[in-house]
Amino acid sequence: MATLRDYRPDDLDRCTELVNQAWDFDGHLEHPAVATVAKDFYVNGSLAESRHYRVVEDDGVVLGLLFGAAGDGARFDNGYQGLLGALRMLGRLIGARGWGSGEKLRWLRAIRAHSVARRSVLAPSDTEVTLLAVDAAARGRGLGRQLMDEYIDLCRGLGKDRITVETDTHSNFGFYEHYGFERVGTFDSPMTRLFAGDTGETFVYVLDL
Ligand SMILES: CC(C)(COP(=O)(O)OP(=O)(O)OC[C@H]1O[C@@H](n2cnc3c(N)ncnc32)[C@H](O)[C@@H]1OP(=O)(O)O)[C@@H](O)C(=O)NCCC(=O)NCCS
């Protein structure tokens, strides 16, 4: 029986593995330093934005995770919060060895363009699903539902009127549509193109609670 529990710092490697499996950073990002920064950006960057950080495990093995911005506690303390956290992430990108400065600049511009385009579609939200992934071998068994149902209940309990999520053509946006999330906007993101290695078409969905 799969059970839910809070994320712990010692889950980092396993969660990074699940994220890498879902978005294949090691496969499509040629340079290992770039893949490492991308994985860190996804897992630690999302955690730092999240007050809800849950994993689902079976027999002691973590099979999935959902991080969300809404919660009644503090954001996860991994040293990447706020301005200092953003600077630390920036330092990791700039300091990555064996990766040309022109490429780094291209990534920084892409991240900035993404953030501007996203804001033009939907303002930053305090209920965003910041990260969701289930082990490929365990999909279709209801684990994603367990994680999402819990987050929806939490948001309802907090009196929130909607949940937001950003996703893209490479990700399983059908899962959200199945839940009744409505696509409220689409934008072209050079960051999605770099990170996910897909078309760059990025979607914002909203679930009215
Ligand atoms: C999205 C994801 C977490 C779903 O996890 P999962 O454990 O396979 O999902 P579940 O088995 O709990 O499915 C829950 C429901 O969604 C439905 N569903 C899942 N994917 C679907 C799709 N593409 N289209 C329609 N329905 C879908 C299931 O049929 C199930 O329906 P039911 O509960 O009414 O019977 C998983 O596919 C994943 O990790 N994908 C890669 C990463 C990703 O895309 N993350 C989300 C986008 S940011």
The ligand as an SDF file (V2000), in Angstrom:
LIG
                    3D

 48 50  0  0  0  0  0  0  0  0999 V2000
    1.3050   13.1060  -14.5620 C   0  0  0  0  0  0  0  0  0  0  0  0
    1.6980   11.8630  -13.7610 C   0  0  0  0  0  0  0  0  0  0  0  0
    2.3140   12.3170  -12.4390 C   0  0  0  0  0  0  0  0  0  0  0  0
    0.4260   11.0480  -13.4600 C   0  0  0  0  0  0  0  0  0  0  0  0
    0.7730   10.0280  -12.5450 O   0  0  0  0  0  0  0  0  0  0  0  0
    0.0340    8.5970  -12.5130 P   0  0  0  0  0  0  0  0  0  0  0  0
    0.4000    7.9650  -11.2190 O   0  0  0  0  0  0  0  0  0  0  0  0
    0.3150    7.8350  -13.7500 O   0  0  0  0  0  0  0  0  0  0  0  0
   -1.5120    9.0270  -12.5110 O   0  0  0  0  0  0  0  0  0  0  0  0
   -2.7260    8.1510  -11.9720 P   0  0  0  0  0  0  0  0  0  0  0  0
   -2.5030    6.7120  -12.3020 O   0  0  0  0  0  0  0  0  0  0  0  0
   -2.9580    8.4720  -10.5400 O   0  0  0  0  0  0  0  0  0  0  0  0
   -3.9220    8.7360  -12.8210 O   0  0  0  0  0  0  0  0  0  0  0  0
   -4.9450    9.5470  -12.2340 C   0  0  0  0  0  0  0  0  0  0  0  0
   -6.0460    9.7110  -13.2310 C   0  0  0  0  0  0  0  0  0  0  0  0
   -5.5680   10.5020  -14.3280 O   0  0  0  0  0  0  0  0  0  0  0  0
   -5.8530    9.8380  -15.5530 C   0  0  0  0  0  0  0  0  0  0  0  0
   -4.8030   10.1870  -16.5000 N   0  0  0  0  0  0  0  0  0  0  0  0
   -3.4560   10.1100  -16.3520 C   0  0  0  0  0  0  0  0  0  0  0  0
   -2.8490   10.5530  -17.4760 N   0  0  0  0  0  0  0  0  0  0  0  0
   -3.8430   10.9130  -18.3340 C   0  0  0  0  0  0  0  0  0  0  0  0
   -3.8500   11.4390  -19.6610 C   0  0  0  0  0  0  0  0  0  0  0  0
   -2.7370   11.6860  -20.3480 N   0  0  0  0  0  0  0  0  0  0  0  0
   -5.0410   11.6920  -20.2340 N   0  0  0  0  0  0  0  0  0  0  0  0
   -6.2090   11.4570  -19.5750 C   0  0  0  0  0  0  0  0  0  0  0  0
   -6.2640   10.9480  -18.3110 N   0  0  0  0  0  0  0  0  0  0  0  0
   -5.0920   10.6870  -17.7140 C   0  0  0  0  0  0  0  0  0  0  0  0
   -5.8310    8.3480  -15.1830 C   0  0  0  0  0  0  0  0  0  0  0  0
   -6.5530    7.5840  -16.1320 O   0  0  0  0  0  0  0  0  0  0  0  0
   -6.5060    8.3680  -13.8290 C   0  0  0  0  0  0  0  0  0  0  0  0
   -7.9100    8.4620  -13.9920 O   0  0  0  0  0  0  0  0  0  0  0  0
   -8.9330    7.9300  -12.8500 P   0  0  0  0  0  0  0  0  0  0  0  0
   -8.2970    8.1620  -11.5120 O   0  0  0  0  0  0  0  0  0  0  0  0
  -10.1730    8.7280  -13.0630 O   0  0  0  0  0  0  0  0  0  0  0  0
   -9.1040    6.4660  -13.1260 O   0  0  0  0  0  0  0  0  0  0  0  0
    2.7000   10.9620  -14.5530 C   0  0  0  0  0  0  0  0  0  0  0  0
    2.1440   10.6950  -15.8210 O   0  0  0  0  0  0  0  0  0  0  0  0
    4.0900   11.5700  -14.7340 C   0  0  0  0  0  0  0  0  0  0  0  0
    4.9030   11.5640  -13.8250 O   0  0  0  0  0  0  0  0  0  0  0  0
    4.3910   12.0940  -15.9520 N   0  0  0  0  0  0  0  0  0  0  0  0
    5.7120   12.6810  -16.2230 C   0  0  0  0  0  0  0  0  0  0  0  0
    5.8850   14.0190  -15.5320 C   0  0  0  0  0  0  0  0  0  0  0  0
    4.7530   14.9590  -15.8330 C   0  0  0  0  0  0  0  0  0  0  0  0
    4.2710   15.0510  -16.9470 O   0  0  0  0  0  0  0  0  0  0  0  0
    4.2950   15.6700  -14.7680 N   0  0  0  0  0  0  0  0  0  0  0  0
    3.1240   16.5190  -14.8260 C   0  0  0  0  0  0  0  0  0  0  0  0
    3.2620   17.6790  -15.7050 C   0  0  0  0  0  0  0  0  0  0  0  0
    4.2110   18.9780  -14.9900 S   0  0  0  0  0  0  0  0  0  0  0  0
  1  2  1  0
  2  3  1  0
  2  4  1  0
  2 36  1  0
  4  5  1  0
  5  6  1  0
  6  7  2  0
  6  8  1  0
  6  9  1  0
  9 10  1  0
 10 11  2  0
 10 12  1  0
 10 13  1  0
 13 14  1  0
 14 15  1  0
 15 16  1  0
 15 30  1  0
 16 17  1  0
 17 18  1  0
 17 28  1  0
 18 19  1  0
 18 27  1  0
 19 20  2  0
 20 21  1  0
 21 22  1  0
 21 27  2  0
 22 23  1  0
 22 24  2  0
 24 25  1  0
 25 26  2  0
 26 27  1  0
 28 29  1  0
 28 30  1  0
 30 31  1  0
 31 32  1  0
 32 33  2  0
 32 34  1  0
 32 35  1  0
 36 37  1  0
 36 38  1  0
 38 39  2  0
 38 40  1  0
 40 41  1  0
 41 42  1  0
 42 43  1  0
 43 44  2  0
 43 45  1  0
 45 46  1  0
 46 47  1  0
 47 48  1  0
M  END
$$$$
